[in-house]
Amino acid sequence: MDTKVGAGGTLATIGAGGIIAAADAAGMPLSVPMPFQNKIVLLEDTRVAGTTHIQGIDAIVHKLTVGAELRLEREPANLVDAWAIRVFAGNDRIGYVPADCNEVLARLMDGGKVLSAKLTGKEKLGNWHKLHMEVSLDD
């Protein structure tokens, strides 16, 4: 807490939020890092499920490189799996988080937590693209 002298010589106490707001109002925005911000790996290696059902998957996978960022999006209206989470590479849907490990992730997402994923490996087994990913909580 910082103390400043107000009008008439009175003392006023302002916290960090007040300091940040005052700096922003004066045109000097402050960048304050989140305390203890961490990437918490939730799934070190899981596959992307349902790749065989994606139209044009060969072309999509051909463009993907290991380390590529993947986007996760909840699909609570899914009639087959209420915990469904879609996996995207850019704007292309490439599949789903497997149903055997998606409930906790979906609950975190529904609670407002931000999850991220990255491609950790890819292989082609016959006509099937087996894509590996890591899923993390950005907290």
C-alpha positions in Angstrom: 0.0 0.0 0.0 1.2 3.5 -0.8 0.2 6.6 1.0 -0.3 10.0 -0.6 -1.2 13.4 0.7 -4.7 14.4 -0.4 -6.4 17.8 -0.5 -6.2 19.7 2.8 -3.2 17.7 3.9 -5.2 14.5 4.6 -3.6 11.1 4.0 -5.1 8.6 1.6 -4.1 5.0 1.1 -4.2 3.4 -2.3 -3.4 -0.2 -3.3 -1.6 -1.6 -6.3 -4.8 -1.5 -8.3 -5.1 2.3 -7.7 -1.4 2.8 -8.8 -2.0 0.8 -12.0 -5.2 2.8 -12.7 -3.5 6.1 -12.1 -0.6 5.3 -14.3 -2.9 4.1 -17.1 -5.0 7.3 -16.8 -1.8 9.4 -17.1 -0.9 7.6 -20.3 1.9 5.5 -18.7 0.4 2.0 -18.6 2.2 -0.5 -16.4 2.8 -4.1 -17.4 2.4 -6.3 -14.3 3.1 -10.0 -14.6 0.7 -12.5 -13.1 2.2 -13.8 -9.8 3.3 -17.4 -10.0 2.1 -17.7 -13.6 2.9 -21.3 -14.7 2.3 -23.7 -17.5 1.0 -26.9 -15.8 1.2 -30.0 -18.1 -2.0 -31.9 -17.6 -1.5 -34.6 -20.3 2.1 -35.1 -21.4 1.2 -37.3 -24.4 -2.2 -38.1 -25.7 -3.6 -38.7 -29.2 -6.0 -36.6 -31.2 -9.1 -38.8 -31.6 -11.2 -39.0 -34.7 -8.7 -37.9 -37.3 -10.1 -40.5 -39.7 -13.4 -38.6 -39.8 -11.9 -35.3 -40.9 -12.3 -34.4 -44.6 -9.0 -33.4 -46.1 -6.9 -34.6 -43.1 -3.9 -35.6 -45.3 -3.5 -32.0 -46.5 -4.0 -30.6 -43.0 -1.4 -32.9 -41.4 1.1 -32.3 -44.2 1.2 -28.6 -43.2 1.5 -29.4 -39.5 4.9 -29.3 -37.8 5.9 -30.8 -34.5 5.6 -28.0 -31.9 2.7 -26.4 -33.6 0.2 -24.7 -31.3 -3.3 -26.4 -31.2 -6.5 -24.8 -30.0 -9.0 -26.5 -27.8 -12.7 -25.7 -27.9 -15.5 -27.1 -25.8 -18.4 -28.7 -27.5 -20.9 -29.2 -24.6 -23.9 -29.8 -27.0 -22.2 -32.9 -28.4 -24.8 -35.7 -28.3 -22.3 -38.5 -28.0 -20.0 -37.0 -25.4 -21.1 -34.2 -23.0 -17.4 -33.6 -22.2 -16.3 -33.2 -25.9 -13.4 -30.9 -26.7 -12.6 -30.2 -30.3 -8.9 -29.8 -31.4 -8.0 -27.3 -34.1 -4.8 -26.5 -36.0 -5.4 -22.9 -37.0 -8.9 -22.9 -38.4 -8.9 -26.6 -39.3 -10.6 -29.1 -37.0 -8.3 -32.1 -36.7 -10.3 -34.1 -34.2 -11.1 -34.3 -30.5 -9.5 -34.9 -27.1 -10.0 -38.6 -26.4 -13.1 -39.4 -24.4 -11.1 -41.4 -21.9 -9.3 -38.3 -20.7 -11.5 -35.3 -21.4 -13.8 -34.9 -18.4 -11.4 -33.1 -16.1 -10.1 -30.9 -19.0 -13.7 -30.0 -19.9 -14.6 -29.2 -16.3 -11.5 -26.9 -16.1 -12.5 -25.2 -19.3 -16.1 -24.8 -18.1 -14.8 -23.2 -15.0 -13.0 -20.6 -17.0 -9.5 -22.0 -17.1 -7.4 -21.6 -20.2 -6.0 -24.8 -21.7 -3.5 -25.0 -24.5 -2.1 -27.8 -26.6 0.8 -28.4 -28.9 1.6 -31.1 -31.4 4.3 -33.4 -30.1 4.4 -36.0 -32.8 2.8 -37.3 -35.9 2.9 -40.6 -37.7 0.9 -42.3 -40.4 -0.3 -45.9 -39.8 -1.9 -47.1 -43.0 -4.6 -44.6 -43.7 -4.7 -43.3 -40.1 -2.9 -40.2 -38.9 -1.8 -40.7 -35.3 -1.3 -37.2 -33.9 0.2 -36.8 -30.5 -0.3 -33.7 -28.3 0.5 -32.2 -25.0 -2.3 -30.4 -23.1 -1.4 -27.7 -20.5 -3.2 -25.4 -18.1 -2.0 -21.8 -18.3 -2.4 -20.6 -14.8 
